[in-house]
């Protein structure tokens, strides 16, 4: 009797292993934001092979368009082995029969696997899949998931969404949801950290894009296809951050420069779809700002939020923090200060007041100041949501001729969210570090002074 090991003659790369562990533990929803040529479809094919052998059922591999399916998946050949990808993932020993015209495989245990198109989802409603892979979901019809998700919810089925980035659209919105939901698996792997290409190879790829498409378009293509930059093609003429700022902010942070102060910017949720965000960073002796961590959660429960903030600040040994005092902020700030009493944390309540000069308000000035720091190579970030929201911030001019940020209502209309992550990072960057002997005098918290709002 012939035995076959699944996955068949294939081993996941290190960055792919958490994805397989998640499903081995019973996971049901996954988002893979992986760059071009990083094995998205191969990983999904082999994961599907594992699942259909464990649980007999119907499984779909869904491309954006049905016409792409044969070329991209059914007839596709692995250039390294010379074998069809489906023959590698689904060896002939486990098959019962194959229908070439319908791109369908029936397995000996009763499972059925078929390649489909999201452009024809109406024809699929009424079926009962146990699992669906949405390949290149950024290019797929999002209504396909709207119609098919109730089926998977009912039968406890699973879904995987893989894609390279295509700006801010339904895929990036789903990725943000997955990142915030502990029941989902979320993986955002950039080419510069995956190890598939060397730094020299990536530089060569980037320069080739620039030679073919010009600097702006070429760099944008590289950042989108290989670095998962969802704002790579945001209009540059009215962007606060220049096109190359994201690339600079992703550079490794220095490790040999002492920290002056650990600072935190806190943006509070004002509407049901907003996030509470705590952005924590170190200010270094050379003036650099380097991200330590970002914590976020949805919901407007004030008691939970103030306890969570106090825990995050204490756990990360924050010296100074600034919290949005507009809207719901005032009472929460007072309660957080009380909970942190005696821990030596210096607090400031932030208000976005109007300013004289070139900028219409302090928040606009804070964004432009941080953008200048980024251009000077003094900002080091890891969180893609922060980088993405900063890169997407646009400016306009008010009736006085001052620079102001794009109205948040317009942002919300275009993206469906608020720039909570970017706002928290900008607030943290506004903090002017206090002398070290100021922190924790008599164990009492105090209000800080910054260049923006002297209290």
C-alpha positions as CSV (number, residue, x, y, z in Angstrom):
1,X,0.0,0.0,0.0
2,X,1.4,3.4,-1.0
3,X,1.6,6.1,1.6
4,X,1.8,9.8,0.9
5,X,2.8,12.5,3.4
6,X,0.8,15.8,3.2
7,X,2.1,18.4,2.6
8,X,3.6,16.5,-0.4
9,X,7.4,17.1,-0.9
10,X,7.1,20.7,0.4
11,X,8.2,22.6,3.5
12,X,6.9,26.0,4.5
13,X,9.3,28.9,4.8
14,X,9.9,30.2,8.3
15,X,7.5,33.2,7.9
16,X,4.8,30.7,6.7
17,X,5.0,28.4,9.7
18,X,2.7,30.5,12.0
19,X,0.0,30.3,9.3
20,X,0.1,26.5,9.4
21,X,0.2,26.4,13.2
22,X,-2.9,28.5,13.3
23,X,-4.9,26.1,11.2
24,X,-3.5,23.1,13.0
25,X,-5.0,24.5,16.2
26,X,-8.4,24.9,14.6
27,X,-8.3,28.4,13.1
28,X,-11.0,29.5,10.7
29,X,-10.1,32.9,9.2
30,X,-6.7,34.1,7.9
31,X,-5.4,37.1,6.0
32,X,-2.0,36.8,4.3
33,X,-0.5,40.1,3.1
34,X,2.6,38.7,1.4
35,X,4.6,40.3,-1.4
36,X,4.9,39.2,-4.9
37,X,6.8,35.9,-5.4
38,X,6.6,34.9,-1.7
39,X,4.5,31.7,-2.0
40,X,1.0,32.9,-1.2
41,X,-0.8,30.4,-3.5
42,X,1.6,27.5,-2.8
43,X,1.1,27.9,1.0
44,X,-2.7,28.0,0.5
45,X,-2.7,25.0,-1.9
46,X,-0.8,22.9,0.6
47,X,-2.9,24.1,3.5
48,X,-6.0,23.1,1.6
49,X,-4.6,19.7,0.9
50,X,-4.2,19.2,4.7
51,X,-7.7,20.3,5.4
52,X,-9.5,18.3,2.8
53,X,-7.7,15.1,3.9
54,X,-8.7,15.7,7.5
55,X,-12.4,16.7,6.8
56,X,-14.1,15.4,3.7
57,X,-16.0,18.3,2.0
58,X,-16.1,20.8,-0.9
59,X,-13.2,23.2,-1.1
60,X,-12.8,26.2,-3.5
61,X,-9.8,28.1,-4.7
62,X,-11.2,31.4,-5.9
63,X,-9.3,33.7,-8.3
64,X,-10.5,37.3,-9.1
65,X,-11.8,36.1,-12.5
66,X,-12.7,32.7,-13.7
67,X,-10.7,33.3,-16.9
68,X,-7.5,33.6,-14.8
69,X,-8.0,30.3,-13.0
70,X,-6.6,27.9,-15.6
71,X,-3.4,29.9,-16.3
72,X,-2.7,31.0,-12.7
73,X,-3.5,27.7,-10.8
74,X,-4.7,24.8,-12.9
75,X,-2.1,24.7,-15.6
76,X,0.6,26.6,-13.7
77,X,4.0,24.9,-13.5
78,X,6.6,25.3,-10.7
79,X,9.6,26.5,-12.5
80,X,11.9,24.9,-9.9
81,X,10.5,21.4,-10.2
82,X,8.9,21.4,-13.7
83,X,5.7,20.0,-12.1
84,X,2.2,21.4,-12.1
85,X,1.4,23.2,-8.9
86,X,-1.8,21.2,-8.4
87,X,0.1,17.9,-8.9
88,X,2.6,18.9,-6.2
89,X,-0.1,19.9,-3.7
90,X,-2.6,17.1,-4.5
91,X,-0.6,14.0,-5.5
92,X,-2.2,11.5,-7.8
93,X,-2.2,8.8,-5.1
94,X,-4.9,10.6,-3.1
95,X,-7.2,11.4,-6.1
96,X,-10.2,9.5,-7.4
97,X,-10.7,11.4,-10.6
98,X,-10.0,14.7,-12.3
99,X,-12.3,16.9,-14.4
100,X,-10.1,19.0,-16.6
101,X,-12.9,21.1,-18.2
102,X,-14.4,22.1,-14.8
103,X,-11.0,22.3,-13.1
104,X,-12.2,19.9,-10.4
105,X,-10.5,17.1,-8.5
106,X,-12.4,14.5,-6.6
107,X,-10.4,12.7,-3.9
108,X,-10.6,9.1,-2.6
109,X,-11.9,10.3,0.8
110,X,-14.9,12.1,-0.9
111,X,-13.5,15.6,-0.8
112,X,-13.9,17.9,-3.8
113,X,-11.5,20.7,-4.8
114,X,-12.4,23.2,-7.5
115,X,-11.0,26.4,-9.0
116,X,-13.6,29.2,-9.2
117,X,-13.8,32.9,-10.0
118,X,-15.1,35.6,-7.7
119,X,-16.7,37.3,-10.8
120,X,-19.2,34.5,-10.9
121,X,-20.1,34.1,-7.2
122,X,-23.8,34.1,-7.9
123,X,-23.5,30.7,-9.5
124,X,-21.9,29.4,-6.3
125,X,-24.6,30.5,-3.8
126,X,-26.5,27.4,-2.7
127,X,-23.4,25.2,-2.5
128,X,-21.9,24.2,0.8
129,X,-18.1,24.7,0.8
130,X,-16.0,23.7,3.9
131,X,-13.2,26.0,3.0
132,X,-12.5,28.8,0.5
133,X,-9.2,30.4,-0.6
134,X,-9.6,33.9,-2.0
135,X,-6.4,34.4,-4.0
136,X,-5.4,38.0,-4.8
137,X,-8.3,39.2,-2.9
138,X,-7.5,42.9,-3.5
139,X,-8.5,42.3,-7.1
140,X,-11.5,40.2,-6.3
141,X,-15.2,41.3,-6.1
142,X,-15.7,41.9,-2.3
143,X,-19.4,40.9,-2.7
144,X,-18.3,37.3,-3.2
145,X,-17.3,37.2,0.5
146,X,-20.5,39.0,1.5
147,X,-22.6,36.3,-0.1
148,X,-20.5,33.3,0.8
149,X,-19.5,34.1,4.4
150,X,-22.9,33.1,5.8
151,X,-22.4,29.6,4.4
152,X,-19.1,29.2,6.1
153,X,-20.5,30.7,9.3
154,X,-23.3,28.1,9.3
155,X,-21.1,25.0,8.6
156,X,-18.1,26.2,10.7
157,X,-16.0,26.4,7.5
158,X,-12.8,28.3,7.0
159,X,-11.6,31.1,4.7
160,X,-8.1,32.4,3.7
161,X,-7.6,35.7,1.9
162,X,-4.2,36.2,0.3
163,X,-3.0,39.2,-1.8
164,X,-0.4,41.7,-2.6
165,X,-1.5,45.2,-1.7
166,X,-3.4,47.4,-4.2
167,X,-3.8,50.7,-2.3
168,X,-6.5,51.1,0.4
169,X,-9.4,48.9,-0.6
170,X,-11.5,46.1,0.8
171,X,-8.4,43.9,1.2
172,X,-6.6,46.4,3.5
173,X,-9.8,47.0,5.4
174,X,-10.1,43.3,6.0
175,X,-6.5,43.1,7.0
176,X,-7.0,45.8,9.6
177,X,-10.0,43.9,11.0
178,X,-8.0,40.6,11.1
179,X,-5.1,42.3,12.9
180,X,-7.4,43.6,15.6
181,X,-9.4,40.4,16.0
182,X,-7.6,37.7,18.1
183,X,-9.8,35.0,16.4
184,X,-8.3,35.8,13.0
185,X,-4.8,35.1,11.8
186,X,-3.0,38.1,10.3
187,X,0.4,38.0,8.6
188,X,2.0,41.1,7.0
189,X,5.4,40.0,5.7
190,X,7.6,42.4,3.8
191,X,10.2,41.3,1.3
192,X,12.9,43.1,3.2
193,X,12.3,40.9,6.2
194,X,11.2,37.6,4.7
195,X,14.6,36.4,3.5
196,X,13.5,35.2,0.1
197,X,15.6,38.0,-1.6
198,X,18.9,39.5,-0.4
199,X,19.1,43.2,0.2
200,X,21.2,43.5,-3.0
201,X,18.5,41.7,-5.0
202,X,15.8,43.9,-3.7
203,X,17.8,47.0,-4.5
204,X,18.3,45.7,-8.0
205,X,14.5,45.0,-8.4
206,X,13.7,48.5,-7.1
207,X,16.2,50.2,-9.5
208,X,14.8,48.2,-12.4
209,X,11.3,49.4,-11.6
210,X,12.6,53.0,-11.5
211,X,14.4,52.6,-14.8
212,X,11.3,51.3,-16.5
213,X,8.7,53.6,-14.9
214,X,10.5,56.7,-13.7
215,X,11.3,57.5,-10.0
216,X,7.9,58.2,-8.6
217,X,6.0,55.4,-10.4
218,X,8.9,52.9,-10.1
219,X,9.4,53.5,-6.4
220,X,5.7,53.3,-5.8
221,X,5.5,49.9,-7.7
222,X,8.3,48.5,-5.6
223,X,6.9,49.7,-2.3
224,X,3.5,48.3,-3.2
225,X,4.6,44.9,-4.7
226,X,7.4,44.1,-2.3
227,X,6.9,46.2,0.9
228,X,3.1,46.0,1.2
229,X,2.8,49.8,1.2
230,X,-0.9,50.4,0.8
231,X,-0.3,54.2,0.3
232,X,2.5,53.8,-2.3
233,X,0.4,55.6,-4.9
234,X,-1.3,58.2,-2.8
235,X,-1.1,61.5,-4.6
236,X,2.2,63.3,-3.8
237,X,1.3,66.9,-4.7
238,X,-0.7,67.3,-1.5
239,X,0.7,64.5,0.7
240,X,2.2,65.5,4.1
241,X,4.8,62.7,3.8
242,X,6.9,62.5,0.7
243,X,6.8,59.3,-1.5
244,X,10.0,57.9,-0.1
245,X,9.3,58.6,3.6
246,X,7.8,55.2,4.2
247,X,10.9,53.5,3.0
248,X,13.1,55.6,5.2
249,X,10.9,55.0,8.3
250,X,11.1,51.2,7.8
251,X,14.9,51.3,8.1
252,X,16.3,49.4,11.2
253,X,16.5,51.6,14.2
254,X,20.0,52.4,15.7
255,X,21.0,50.2,18.6
256,X,23.9,52.1,20.1
257,X,22.3,55.5,20.9
258,X,21.0,56.0,24.5
259,X,17.4,56.8,25.2
260,X,16.4,60.2,26.6
261,X,12.8,59.4,27.4
262,X,10.1,56.8,26.6
263,X,7.1,58.6,25.3
264,X,3.5,57.6,24.4
265,X,0.8,59.2,22.3
266,X,-2.8,58.1,23.1
267,X,-5.7,58.6,20.7
268,X,-9.1,57.7,22.1
269,X,-12.0,56.3,20.1
270,X,-14.8,58.8,19.5
271,X,-17.1,56.8,17.3
272,X,-18.1,53.1,17.3
273,X,-15.8,52.2,14.4
274,X,-12.7,53.9,15.9
275,X,-9.8,52.4,17.7
276,X,-8.1,53.4,21.0
277,X,-4.4,53.5,20.1
278,X,-1.4,53.8,22.4
279,X,1.8,54.5,20.4
280,X,5.0,54.1,22.5
281,X,8.4,55.2,21.3
282,X,11.9,56.1,22.6
283,X,13.4,59.6,22.0
284,X,17.1,59.0,21.6
285,X,20.0,61.4,22.4
286,X,20.4,62.2,18.7
287,X,16.8,63.3,18.4
288,X,15.6,60.1,16.7
289,X,12.2,58.7,17.4
290,X,12.1,54.9,17.4
291,X,8.9,52.8,17.8
292,X,8.7,50.5,20.8
293,X,5.2,49.1,20.4
294,X,1.7,49.9,19.3
295,X,-1.4,48.6,21.2
296,X,-5.0,49.2,20.0
297,X,-8.5,48.0,20.8
298,X,-12.0,48.9,19.7
299,X,-14.9,50.0,21.8
300,X,-15.8,52.9,23.9
301,X,-16.1,51.4,27.4
302,X,-14.5,54.2,29.5
303,X,-13.7,52.0,32.5
304,X,-12.0,49.3,30.5
305,X,-10.2,51.9,28.4
306,X,-8.7,53.8,31.3
307,X,-7.6,50.6,33.0
308,X,-6.0,49.3,29.8
309,X,-4.1,52.5,29.2
310,X,-2.7,52.6,32.7
311,X,-1.6,49.0,32.3
312,X,0.1,49.6,28.9
313,X,1.9,52.7,30.2
314,X,3.1,50.9,33.3
315,X,4.1,47.7,31.6
316,X,6.2,49.5,29.0
317,X,7.8,51.9,31.6
318,X,6.7,55.1,29.9
319,X,8.1,58.3,31.2
320,X,5.9,60.9,29.5
321,X,2.6,60.6,27.7
322,X,0.2,62.9,25.9
323,X,-3.5,62.1,25.5
324,X,-6.1,63.5,23.3
325,X,-8.3,65.7,25.5
326,X,-10.8,66.7,22.9
327,X,-14.2,65.0,22.9
328,X,-14.3,62.2,25.4
329,X,-10.7,62.6,26.6
330,X,-10.9,64.8,29.7
331,X,-12.5,62.5,32.3
332,X,-10.5,59.5,31.1
333,X,-7.3,61.4,31.4
334,X,-8.1,62.3,35.0
335,X,-8.9,58.7,35.9
336,X,-5.8,57.3,34.1
337,X,-3.6,59.8,36.1
338,X,-5.2,58.6,39.3
339,X,-4.5,54.9,38.4
340,X,-0.9,55.8,37.6
341,X,-0.4,57.8,40.8
342,X,3.1,57.2,42.2
343,X,4.5,55.6,39.1
344,X,6.4,58.7,38.0
345,X,4.6,59.1,34.6
346,X,4.3,62.7,33.4
347,X,1.0,63.4,31.7
348,X,-0.1,66.1,29.3
349,X,-3.7,66.7,28.0
350,X,-3.6,67.6,24.3
351,X,-6.0,69.9,22.5
352,X,-5.8,70.7,18.8
353,X,-6.0,74.5,19.1
354,X,-5.6,77.0,16.3
355,X,-2.1,78.4,15.7
356,X,-0.8,81.5,14.0
357,X,1.7,81.2,11.2
358,X,1.8,78.7,8.4
359,X,-0.3,76.0,10.0
360,X,-3.9,76.2,10.9
361,X,-3.7,74.1,14.0
362,X,-1.2,72.2,16.2
363,X,-2.1,68.8,14.8
364,X,-1.2,69.9,11.3
365,X,2.1,71.3,12.5
366,X,2.8,68.1,14.3
367,X,2.3,66.0,11.2
368,X,4.6,68.3,9.1
369,X,7.2,68.3,11.8
370,X,7.2,64.5,12.0
371,X,7.4,64.4,8.2
372,X,10.5,66.5,8.3
373,X,12.0,64.2,10.9
374,X,11.2,61.2,8.6
375,X,12.8,62.9,5.6
376,X,15.9,63.5,7.7
377,X,16.1,59.8,8.5
378,X,15.2,60.3,12.2
379,X,12.0,58.2,12.5
380,X,12.1,54.4,12.8
381,X,8.7,52.6,12.6
382,X,7.6,48.9,12.3
383,X,3.8,49.1,12.5
384,X,2.5,49.1,8.9
385,X,-0.8,50.6,10.0
386,X,1.0,53.6,11.5
387,X,3.2,54.0,8.4
388,X,0.2,53.6,6.1
389,X,-1.9,56.2,7.8
390,X,0.9,58.7,7.9
391,X,1.6,58.2,4.2
392,X,-2.1,58.7,3.3
393,X,-2.5,62.0,5.2
394,X,-3.2,64.9,2.7
395,X,-3.2,68.6,3.3
396,X,-5.2,71.6,1.9
397,X,-5.4,75.3,2.6
398,X,-7.9,77.1,4.7
399,X,-9.5,80.5,4.0
400,X,-6.5,82.2,5.7
401,X,-4.1,80.4,3.4
402,X,-2.8,78.2,6.2
403,X,-1.9,74.5,5.8
404,X,-4.5,72.2,7.4
405,X,-5.0,68.4,7.2
406,X,-7.7,66.9,5.1
407,X,-11.0,66.9,7.0
408,X,-11.5,63.7,8.9
409,X,-15.0,63.3,7.4
410,X,-13.4,63.1,4.0
411,X,-10.8,60.6,5.3
412,X,-13.6,58.5,6.8
413,X,-15.6,58.6,3.6
414,X,-12.6,57.4,1.5
415,X,-11.1,54.8,3.9
416,X,-14.0,53.9,6.2
417,X,-11.9,54.5,9.3
418,X,-10.2,57.4,11.2
419,X,-6.4,57.9,11.2
420,X,-6.2,56.8,14.9
421,X,-2.8,55.2,14.5
422,X,-1.2,58.1,12.8
423,X,-2.6,60.6,15.2
424,X,-1.2,58.7,18.2
425,X,2.2,58.6,16.6
426,X,2.2,62.3,15.9
427,X,1.1,63.1,19.5
428,X,4.0,61.0,20.8
429,X,6.4,62.9,18.5
430,X,5.2,66.2,19.9
431,X,6.6,65.4,23.4
432,X,9.6,67.4,24.4
433,X,11.6,65.2,26.8
434,X,12.0,66.6,30.3
435,X,15.2,66.5,32.3
436,X,15.7,63.0,33.8
437,X,15.7,64.3,37.3
438,X,12.2,65.7,36.8
439,X,10.6,62.3,36.4
440,X,9.1,60.8,39.5
441,X,9.8,63.6,42.0
442,X,8.1,62.5,45.2
443,X,6.5,59.8,43.1
444,X,3.9,62.2,41.8
445,X,2.8,62.4,38.2
446,X,2.7,65.9,36.6
447,X,1.8,67.6,33.4
448,X,4.5,67.9,30.8
449,X,5.6,70.9,28.8
450,X,5.9,70.6,25.0
451,X,6.7,72.9,22.2
452,X,3.0,72.7,21.2
453,X,0.9,73.2,24.3
454,X,2.5,74.7,27.4
455,X,0.2,74.2,30.3
